Amino acid sequence: MIESFPKTIRVGKITPVDLLGTQNMNILVTGGAGYIGSHAVRKLIEAGHTVAVLDNLSYGHRAAVPNDVPFYQVDLKEADRIEEILRKHQIQAVMHFAALTSVGESVRKPLLYYRNNTAGAISLLDAMERVGVKRFVFSSTAATYGEPEETPIYETTKQLPINPYGRSKWFVEQILRDIAVADPEFGFMAFRYFNVAGASDDASIGEDHTPETHLVPLVLFAAMGKRENITVFGTDYPTPDGTCIRDYVHVNDLAAAHVLGIEALASGDARFYNLGIGRGYSVKEILDAAKAATGKEIPTVFGERRDGDPARLFANSDKVQRELGWKPQHTDVEEVITSAWRWHTGHPDGYEEPKISLVSNHGIKIFS
């Protein structure tokens, strides 16, 4: 689908009318115990906002959320409980990260992804509608583009997702468009991006997935001896070094964009932005950068191409830089990998989960 909007939806430069971002807000972050969500929570707090976190902890970590932030282990399908949380904390805006993200798993279990990612978002939006919360920032994905014919990828690039994961997010984007048409007070932004890497500046929070499928942590695991080697799939692509080229965004830069977005939201907004550093890095460049960052050899095995792997995928982010003033601070991939290395070497087994105590509060589990 080509990027287009009904006349009733305002795009482009925002105006101060109905703008919540001029004041500190009460914000609910779904998936706030996850990799990206936990960094966004910190950025929101640094910006002066009051945050509550909702996460079912299927992949998130309670230890990633500051102890003084209200935390609720609630699933997206529990609309009634979400409604209670929205009312209790007088939430004014929602930042939605909670989602399953494995492309391979989505192909094997499509209903799981449509149930969690698409139906879960509908449940959340339903609870918001009951309470009257009109601001929504959606962490989408560049997988909605599928295998685009052009690189870099622009927001106007045709969207043809090729797997259930990409489609589950694309459906939510269409739902948000429809809500914005039906309700002129509703405003949303959706951010699309590819690979996220790195960790917080103090290396206290970072990437901890089970199983891990992302290239940067897998490369670092090989450097740490936690895995035997890393496999490079294909060395004969039409790229300078023959390996695939992909976009990598530092997690703090990604979180900062979401904060800028939620502060800029106004009634009638329906905005879509790509997040990227404007160039891609090849797999071999990632391996070289990891070797430089860690000072260790990366045991590497070279294999055949995987079906469906395009040679180049990276996004153009001129629009978000122009309209929101976002500018990535970490554009050197060695710097990004160095921050990830600090996290992984400081937490070789990931998060050390604390013991959890439950307090009853109107039927909602609160973790302390």
N, C-alpha and C positions, 0 to 999 in steps of 0.2 A: 504494500500500500504506500502510495506517495504521500508525504506529509501534507495534510491539508486540514483546515479548520472551518467549521460553520462561522458565519458572521457574528453570531452571538457570543463567541469566545474571543477574548482579548489575547493577542500574542504580541511579541516584540517588546519594546520598552514599557515598563510598568509605570503606573502613576501612584501617588500616595493614597488614593481612595481605597478604603477598606483594607489598608495594609497593616497586618499584625506585627510585622518585623520591626516596626519602629519602637517596640517595647519588648521587654523580656516576656517570654511565653512559658506556659505550662505545656510540655511536649511529651507525648507517649512515643517511645521507640520500641517497635516490635522487632524481635530478633536482636535485642540489645545486648545479649550475652554472647553473640556470635563474633566472628572475626571483624567484619566491617562495622557492624552495629556497635560493638563495644568502643571502637575508636570514635564513632560519631557521638556516643554518649559523652565522652570526655570533651570533645570539641564543643558540644552544646553547653556543657557546664562552664567551660572556659569563656564562652560568649555571654554568660550571665543568665542562661535559661534554666528553668526548673524541670527536671526530667524524671519520668517514671519508666520502668523497663518491663516489657512483657516478653517471655521466651518460654517455650515448652521444654527446653534443655535437651532436645533430641540430639542436637549437635553443638549447642552453646555451652558456656561454662559459667557457673555462678561466680567463680573467682574473678572473672573478667569485668564484673560490674562493681563499682565502688560500694563499699558497705553502707554509705549513707544515702544511697539512691534506692527509693522504693522498688522492690522487685517482685514480680508475680509470675509463678510458673503456671501459665495458662496457655491453652492451645487456641489457635485462630478460630477453630470451629465453635468455641464457646462464646457466642455472641452476647449472651446475657451477662456473663462474668466480665467480658470486656466493657460492656455498658456500665457496669458498676465501677470499674476502674476509671473510666472516662469521667463519670460524675464525681467520684470521690476526690480526684485530683484536679477537677475543673479544667480538663485538657482542652487546649485551644487548637492544637495541630498534632498530626500524627506523621511520624517518619517510619516507613514500612520497609524493613529488611528481611523479615522472617520468610524463609523460602528454602526449598530443597534445590540444589544447584548442580547435581551430577548429570551431565548429558547422557553418559552410558546407562546409568540407572534409569533415567527417564524413558529410554528406549525399551528397557526390559519391563518397567513398571509404570506405564503411562498414566493409569488411573491414580496412582499415588501422587503424581505430580499435579494432575488436574485437580485432585481433591485438596491437596495442601496449598499449592500456589495460587490456583484460580479460585476455587470455592472458598479457600481460606481468606483471600482478599475480599471476596463478596461478603463473607461473614463479618469481617472487620468494618467494612464500609457500611454495612447494615447497622451495626452498633453505633457508628459515628452519626448516621442519619437520625437515629432515635434521640441522640443527645444534642444534635445540632452542631457537631464539629465539622467545619467547612474547609479545613486546610489539610492537604495530603501530599507528602513527598514520597514518591515511589522509587525504590531501587530496582530498576529494570535490568536489562542485559542487552549487549550487542548481539547476542544469539538470536534476537528477533530479526536480524538482517539475513540470517542464513549464510549463503555463500555469495556475497555480492559481486557484481561484475566490475565495480570500481574500487580502487584503493588510493588514497584514504577514503573512509566511509563518512558520508555526511548525513545529517538528520533527514535529508530529502531522499536518501538512497532507498530504493524499493525494499520493503520488508517481506521476506519469504522464509520464515523460520523452517528449519529442516528436521527438527526433533521436538518431542513433547516438552522438553524443558523450555526451549525458545518459544514454542506456541503457548505454553502456560502463562508466560509473562506477557506475550503479545495480546492474549485475550484480556488480561487485566488493563493493558493500555487502552483497548477499545472500550471496555467498561467505563473507564475514567472519562473518556471522551463523551460517552453517552450521558453520564451523570452531569458533566459540566454543561451540556446542552440543556438538560432538563432543569437544572438548578443554577440560576445566574449568580448565586452567592458562593457556589462551590469553586475552589481553585486548587489546581494540582500541578506538580512538576514530576516528570519521569526522567531518570538518568540512565543512560545506556553506556556500558563499558565492557572491556574484555578482561584481561588478567590483572589481578590485584596482588601486590607483594609488599614486603616490608613489615615494620612493627613500630610501636610507639617510640618516641625519642628516648624514654628512659628504659626501654626494653622490658617493661613490666607486663605488657599485654602484646599478644601476637597471634600468629596462625597456629591452630591446633585442631586438626581435623582427623577423624577416624572413620573410614580410611582416608589417607591423604592422596590426592590426585593431581595437585598443582605442581608445575614444573620447578619453581624456585625452591620450595621446601624439599622436594624430592632430590634435587641436586645437592642441597645442603646436607640432607640425610646421608647421601653417598660420601660427602666430605667428612662427616662425623663417624662414618663406619656403621651407621644404623641400617644401611642397605648395601648390598654387594656392589651395585653399579647403577648407572643411569643409561637408559636406552634412547638413542637418537633415531627417530623413525623417518628415514629418508634423507639422503645426502645429494640427490640429483634434481632438486627443485630449481626453477629458473630464478634463483636469487644469487647474490654475489658469492656466498660460500656454499650454496647448495642445500641449506637447511631452511626450514620454515621461519617466517618472520611474523612476530606477534607484538601486540601492544602491552606494555606493563605500566601500571599506575600505582604510585605509592599509596598505601592505605590511608595515611594522614591527609594526603591531597584529595583523595576521594571523599573522605569524611568532611573535609572543609567545604567541598562543593555542595554537599547536602545541607550543611548549615547555612551557606549563602542562599540556597534555594528556599529553605523554609522561612528565612527572614525576608525574602523578597516576594513571597506569595501574596496575591490579592484576589479578591472576588473576580471570577470570570477567567482566571488564568488557566490555560491548558498548554503547558510548555514541555518540550522534549529536547534534551541536551545529550550530546555525546561527551564522554570524559576520556581524555587520552593526552599523551604528551606530544602528539604530532608526528611521531615516527615509531617504527617498530624495531625490535631487536631479534636477530636470528637465534636459533637454539645454540649454535656454536658461540655466538657472542655472549649468551647467558653463561655458558660453561666457562669461557675465558674470564668473564667478570667474577664468577664465583671462585675461580682459582685465585684471582688477584685479591678478592675480599677476604678469603679464608687462609690463604697461604698454603693450601693443601691441593694435592692432585685430586681430580674427580674421575674415578674409574668409569669409563665410558664404553658402551657397546653400540655398534652401528647396525641398525636393522632396516627392513624394507619400509616403504611408505605405508601409511595407514589410509584406508579408503576414506575419501571425503575430507582430507586435510588440505585446505587451500594453501597456496604458496605464501601469500601475504594477507594479513588481516590487521589493520590498525585504523583508528578513528581520527577524524579531524574534529578538534574542539574549539574552533574559532568562535562559534556561536555563543557558547557559555562564557568564554573569555570576554567577548564583546558585551554581552547583555548582563552578566552577573559579576563581571570583574574577577572571575576565577583565574588563577595562574598557578600551574603546578610548580611546587618548590623543589621537587626531587625528579630531575629529568635524566640524571646519569644513572644507568642501570647498576653500576658497581656500588654507588651510594645506597641504592635501594636494597641490594643484596646484603650489603654490610649491616644495615639495620635489622634485616631478617636474621642474619648470622648472630648478632648480639642476643636476640631473643632466644633462638634455638640453643645456643651454647649455654645461656643462663638458665634455660628451662628444657633440658634434654628430654624430659618425659612429658612436656607440655605443662598444663596447669595442675597444681596440687589442689584438688578440690577440698574445701573445708567441710566440716560436718554441718549439717543443715538442721535448723530448728524451725518448727512450724508454729505459727500463731494464728488462731482462728480470728477472722475479721469479716463478718457478714458472709461467711462461706468461701472467702477467697484465701488461698494460701499465700502467706507472706514469708519470704525467706530472709533470714538475718545472718 
